[in-house]
């Protein structure tokens, strides 16, 4: 079985690495991701197309990974 895990990283002084945001039983859609990525369609599309990471110089960025259970 495989799931899709969404995590985020924060560019802050007291960050502790990746933070768990959501898990999906199948690859999510842009619409499903948007509530988790600040309602940004651009960010959701970036996460789906490239797996995530920074787009520019934003302080929060996301990663989407397929994980074997």
KATA-V878614 format. One record per backbone hydrogen bond with DSSP energy under -0.5 kcal/mol. NH is the residue of the N-H (numbers start at 0). CO is the residue of the C=O. If there is no record, write none. Layout:
((NH/CO) (NH/CO))
This chain:
((2/66) (3/23) (4/2) (4/64) (5/21) (6/4) (6/62) (7/18) (8/60) (10/58) (11/9) (14/11) (18/7) (20/5) (21/5) (23/3) (32/28) (33/29) (34/30) (35/32) (36/32) (36/33) (38/33) (39/36) (40/38) (43/39) (44/40) (45/41) (46/42) (47/43) (48/44) (49/45) (50/46) (51/45) (52/61) (60/8) (62/6) (63/50) (64/4) (66/2) (66/64) (68/0))
